[in-house]
Amino acid sequence: MTPPRLRTLVVAADPAAANFVERVLRDHGDEVTVATDVPDALAQLTKADHQLALVSLSLPRGDGLALVHHIRALHPDVDVVVMTAPSELADTAHALALGVLQSVMLPLTGDALLVAADRCRERRILVQERRRLAAEGELSLKRTATYARCAAFVAETDPGVVGARVLDACVEECGASAGPSLRPPTWVPRTMRGWPRTASARAFRRCSHRTSCWSWTPHARWWWSASGAARLPGTWCAWP
């Protein structure tokens, strides 16, 4: 699976730190948007979908922690990584309690930023895989319900009707496309239209009229297959 590219929002107190983050993530193949303050950051989040937000807790007037509150409340699908100084341990603990993905200590390093971005990538891959497995589980439950409903068709006396109903139910519930070769044939040869469709194997016997009833053999084999049972050998026919 190809690692997803991230659209990242950077809100840093120091323009030099913001430029450093932008350069590192762009070199890694991600798209970066830099916001100057809290209103600009919220506007950017509303304007376009972002997967990651790098927020500095050193913003003036405590705006960094307030922005974390806003992002977690208004954009829960956006992963948040806080950039914090060693003197801001209390704010870092508060941000972690709000559910941020990770904290990165100042001064910033390229490795620390890439580790945080890769952790966001891994989390998104796991979320996609969980959604895929949940969808497969729902489809499996629908198929199980279909099979259980098809089990009631066993009481039918006409195997051809059973096969048609089973295929129709599978097509309806599972979205499967049944080819013409999977459906029981509905056309009955002219020589057999008066025959009972629920005849059993006792109605057939080994043919002792090889010349006179040769043309009946394929019809007998076809009709037996259309009734849902196994095909008869070529030496069996419907001659009385």
N, C-alpha and C positions, 0 to 999 in steps of 0.2 A: 504494500500500500504506500502510495506517495505521501509524504508528510504534507499536511495542508499549509498553505501560505496564510500568514496572519496579517490582518489589518489592525495596526496598533495605534493607540492614542497616547501621546506623551504629554504630561503636564508636570513641568519641573520648575522649581524656584530659580534655578540658575540657567540662563540661556546656553552657557557652555555645556552644561550637563545634558540639556535637551539636544543640542547638536551632536554630542557624542553618542547618545542613545540612537538618534536617527541614523547616524552613519553606520553604527554597528549592525542595526537590524536591517537596513537597506542592503548592506553587503551580504547579509544572510538570506536575501530574497523576499523579505517582508515589505509590506506597504506601511508607511509611517505618516501620521498626522500630528503636528505639534500645536498645542493650545497654550495660550498665554495666561488664562485665568479660568475660574470656575464657570462663569457664564459661557465663555467660548468653548470650553470642554463639553458642557451639556448640549450646546448647539451642534457640535460636531457629532456627538453620539446620536442625536436625533436625526441628523441629516443622512448619515450612512451607518451601515452595520459594522461594528467593530468586534473583534474577538478578544482583544487584550488592551488593558489600560494600565500604563505606568504612571503612578501618581506620587509626587513628592510630598512627604509630610511636613516639609520645611516651608510650605507656602505661608505667606503672611496672614495674620489674624486667625490662624487655625483652619484655613480654607482647605488644607490637604485632607484632614480627617472628615470635614464636612462633605467634600467631594466624594470620598469613599462611601459615606452614608448614602448620598444621592445615587451613585452608580449601582450600589447593591440593591437599592429599593426600586429604581426605575428601569434598570437594565440588568436583570439577574443573569442573563446569558453571557455577559461580558466578564471575563476573568480579570481580576485586579491584582497588580503587583505594586507594593509600596516601596518607595526609595526613602530610606530613613537614616538618620545620623545616630551614632552611639548615645547621644544625650536625649534621644526621644524614645526611650524604651517604653514609657507608659502609653504614648500614642501608638507605638507599634503593637503592643499587646491589645489595645482597644481595636485596632484595625484587624488584627488576626481574629478577634472575637466576632467581628462583623462578617468573616468568611472570605478574606482575601486569600489569593492562591499562595503567595510567597512574599517575603520581604527581602530587599537587597540593601546592603549597607553601603553608605557613602564612605570614602570616594568610590565611584563606580569603576568596575572593570568589565572588559568585554566578555570574559568567561562567565561572570555572574549574570550578565544580561542574557547571554545565550542559553544558560541553564534554565533561567526563568521562562524564556520563550519556548524552549523545548518541553518544559513541563506543561505549559499551556497546550502545546500541540498534542502531547501524549494524552492529556485529559480529553481533548476533543475527539481523538481517535477512539478512546474507550467509550465515550458517550455515543458515537455513531455505531459502534459495534453492539452496544447494549440495545439501541433502538432496532437494529437489524434483527437481533435475536428475539426481541419482543414481537416484532412483526412475524417472524417465522413461527413463534409459539402460537400466535393468534391463528395463523393459517393452519397449523397442525390441529388445533382444537376444532376449527371448522371442518377439516377433513374427517376427524374422528366422529363428529356429529353426523356428517354425511354418511359415513360407513355404518353408523348405528341405525340411521334411518333406512339405509339400503337393506339392512338385515331383515327388515320386515317384509321385503319382497320375496323372501324364500317361500312364503306360504302360497305364492302364486302357482297356479297349475301350468301356466304357459311359460316355459323358459325364455321364449323370444320376447315376451312382454317384460319379464324380469330384466333381461339385458338392456332393453331400450330404456326402461325407467332408471336403472342404475346409471347408465351413461348420461341421461338427461339431468339427473341429480348432481352428478360430478361436474358436468358443464356449468350448471347453475351456481353451485356452491364454490367451486375451486377455480372457475375460469379456465378449465382445461378445454382444449379443442380436440374433439374426437374425430378422427378421419373416417371416411366412408367405410374403410375396411374393418373398423371396429364395431360397427353397428350390425345387428342381425339383419339379413336380407328380408325385405317385405314382399318381394315379388315371388309368386308361386307358379311353377311351371304348369302349363295347361293340363298335362297328363296327371297332375297331382292335386288339382283344386278341390276334388271331392274327398281327399284323404283327411282323416282326423289329425290335427296338429299335435296331439298329445300321445301319439303312439309310442309304445315302449320298445325295447330291444327284442321282445318276444315276437313282435310283428315281422321280424326279419329272420331269414334263415339262409343257409348256404345255397347258392344258386346251382341248380342242376339243369338250367336251360340256357347254357352259355350263348347259343346262337340266337334263340328267339327273344331273349330279354336283355341282350347286351346294351341296348339303348336306354334301358331303365336304370342301369347301374349308376351313372353319374348323377341322375336325378335323385336316386335313393341316398347317395352319399351327401349330396348338397342339402337335401331336405333334413337329413339327420343333423348336419352341422347347423342349419338354421334353427333347429329346435334346441340348440344349446349344448348338445352332447358331443362326444368325440366323433371324428369322421370314421366311417366304416371302411374296412378293407375293400379292395376292388372285387373280391369274390362274393360280396354280399349284395343283395338286390331286394327289390320289393315284389318280386314275382310271387303270386299266391301259391 
